[in-house]
Amino acid sequence: MSRQITIEVSDQLARHAAQVASQTQRRVEDVLSEWLESLMTEMPVETMSDEEVLALADLRLSDEQQSTLTDLLEQNREGSLDVDGRRRLDELMSIYERGLLRKSQALKVAVQRGLREPLRL
């Protein structure tokens, strides 16, 4: 679920976000949203509330990100990935890997707090 909010940012931040948006062919709003999300994911998991820990433990790529990642991986396997596709694949893989690490940290904390049962192999 997402929510639209209007914020004021410095000229320097707006210019930098516009430059990244142009380079990645995305909207400025999407770049800023991604940056804000990444700040949230950098909070130490141990300092999060139980609700936040559980939400992080259940974190998944958005349907759009998952679909794009699947398509780019397919193109990569076929050897048909262009420079922009490679950049986007690297970006999505970074998001995926960072999310997987944070998810595992959240699962550990959730088990320690008794919010989740330990995983059984």
C-alpha positions in Angstrom: 0.0 0.0 0.0 1.3 3.5 -0.8 0.2 7.0 0.1 0.7 10.2 -1.8 2.4 13.0 0.2 3.6 16.4 -0.8 7.0 17.5 0.5 9.3 20.4 0.0 13.0 19.5 -0.8 16.1 21.6 -1.3 17.0 22.7 -4.8 20.2 20.6 -4.6 18.2 17.5 -3.8 15.7 18.2 -6.5 18.4 18.7 -9.1 20.2 15.5 -8.1 16.9 13.5 -8.1 16.0 15.0 -11.5 19.5 13.9 -12.9 19.1 10.4 -11.6 15.5 10.2 -12.9 16.7 11.3 -16.3 19.6 8.8 -16.4 17.3 5.9 -15.3 14.3 7.0 -17.3 12.0 7.3 -14.3 9.9 9.9 -12.7 11.5 12.2 -10.1 8.8 11.2 -7.6 9.8 7.5 -8.0 13.5 8.3 -7.4 12.7 10.3 -4.3 10.3 7.6 -3.0 13.0 4.9 -3.5 15.5 7.0 -1.6 13.1 7.5 1.3 12.3 3.8 1.3 16.0 3.0 1.4 16.5 5.3 4.4 13.8 3.4 6.3 15.4 0.0 5.5 18.7 1.2 6.9 17.2 1.5 10.5 18.7 -1.1 12.8 16.1 -3.9 12.9 16.6 -4.3 16.6 15.2 -0.7 17.2 12.0 -1.3 15.2 8.6 -1.9 16.7 7.2 -5.4 16.6 4.8 -4.3 13.8 7.7 -2.9 11.7 9.8 -6.1 12.3 7.0 -8.3 11.1 6.3 -6.1 8.0 10.0 -6.2 7.1 10.0 -10.0 7.6 7.2 -10.3 5.0 8.9 -7.8 2.6 8.7 -8.7 -1.1 9.5 -7.0 -4.3 6.6 -5.1 -5.8 4.7 -7.0 -8.6 6.2 -4.5 -11.1 9.8 -5.0 -9.8 9.4 -8.8 -9.8 8.1 -8.8 -13.3 10.8 -6.5 -14.6 13.5 -8.5 -12.8 12.2 -11.8 -14.3 12.1 -10.2 -17.8 15.7 -8.8 -17.4 17.0 -12.1 -16.1 15.5 -13.9 -19.1 17.0 -11.4 -21.5 20.4 -11.8 -19.8 20.2 -15.6 -20.1 19.5 -15.1 -23.8 22.3 -12.7 -24.2 20.0 -9.9 -25.5 20.4 -7.4 -22.6 21.5 -3.9 -23.7 23.4 -1.4 -21.6 20.3 0.2 -20.1 18.9 -3.3 -19.3 22.1 -4.3 -17.6 22.0 -1.1 -15.5 18.4 -1.8 -14.5 19.1 -5.4 -13.8 22.0 -4.5 -11.5 19.8 -1.9 -9.8 17.0 -4.4 -9.2 19.4 -7.1 -8.1 20.9 -4.7 -5.6 17.4 -3.9 -4.2 16.6 -7.6 -4.1 19.8 -8.5 -2.3 19.5 -5.7 0.2 15.9 -6.6 0.8 16.7 -10.2 1.4 19.4 -9.3 3.9 17.0 -7.0 5.8 14.3 -9.7 5.7 16.6 -12.2 7.2 17.6 -9.8 9.9 13.9 -9.1 10.7 13.1 -12.8 10.8 15.9 -13.3 13.4 14.6 -10.5 15.5 11.0 -11.7 15.2 12.1 -15.2 16.4 14.1 -13.6 19.3 11.0 -11.6 20.4 8.7 -14.6 20.1 6.7 -13.0 17.3 7.5 -15.9 14.9 8.4 -19.5 15.3 11.9 -20.5 14.3 12.2 -21.8 10.7 12.5 -25.6 10.4 14.6 -27.2 7.8 
